[in-house]
């Protein structure tokens, strides 16, 4: 009975064992309104003992903002897809059409392939103000020059059925001490 | 009363298939904790509530009680039979457009309208089978014609929909009428539907062995080119880090879900 249990656990481990990673990078730059802000980019990745490697999406946190844009694997690469009514190209009055590429990881096509190290990404859009919003939509300022995030592998943990690794949180310096 | 964007955002959680009773459910607390863990020190005012319908399901399943008794009259049945039948019963009820499903939908609609009457912006988070009820009721509210003036979000009883681990892409739901969404009509505002799913979630794929899903559209299949549709729909495949069936219940603790929800209820 004990042997059977051990064999069962080993089989389950082979089928379901995972290594969970959390990647993250942080930088300071101008936001869409010209304010100097901190930005954190993070994404989870899971390698299964048997099976494929999953990753993403990559989430961009903006200091003092509740906006969380995501970069995900799409046919055009790892991109931030603009949303109708929410994003536009700088200098344009009109919102982007759905699925317009508003940002992109340079040099990589799949999030699962992005290693630790410097990661260049580009942002091409800006948020559209909306009176209904609790906080103004905000993210990295659109510019032709790419931003470079120094990405590190923050977590690496093996487990039988997988775990959800903790993600970084960004605190707003304007509200600190309140 | 029109929706007041200055009032606290209300997150109405619609649970999925369950065992047990309404008293066992705490998904609203899980979502509240998840948002709290993701907003840092930002003063975002929100409240979470749970739409409970498991007791309605269980009452409808009472006619199966004698069958359950028969099935659980052995050690294996005692271990799993009752819970499996509870879950299977929930799915069968949602597929049938019978009085029980109608009662669940009517209760959800009323819960949404109560929030609307109070003036709070309402956002729905629905999990698993709950996404089917949320989908039905949302489309019903748009079809009613009384709400959802596309030029003013203050007339919208629901401001955004976040579905997690939804089986809505499965054929069994398509053939029971969930093959299109209701157009909002002409206007400049957009209704957001974010559909988050784990690559390995067996409920999303309909494959008990957790078939890997990639390059796959589920909610985005509901898009069309009609400018009057008025929905911004996004599939967000995500890595919860969990394997197989655990992936289906991992969303409640996923920072990606928490972040996208934070984004939605703030916008």
Interface residues (C-beta under 8 A of the other chain):
Chain A: X15 X16 X18 X20 X42 X43 X44 X45 X46 X48 X51 X52 X54 X55 X56 X57 X59 X61 X64 X65 X66 X67 X68 X69 X70 X72 X73 X75 X81 X83 X84 X85 X86 X98 X130 X131 X132 X133 X134 X135 X137 X161 X162 X163 X164 X165 X166 X167 X169 X170 X171 X172 X175 X176 X178
Chain B: X5 X9 X37 X38 X39 X40 X41 X42 X43 X44 X45 X121 X153 X159 X188 X189 X190 X192 X198 X199 X200 X212 X214 X215 X223 X232 X234 X236 X237 X238 X239 X240 X241 X242 X243 X244 X246 X247 X250 X253 X254 X255 X256 X259 X260 X262 X263 X265 X266 X267
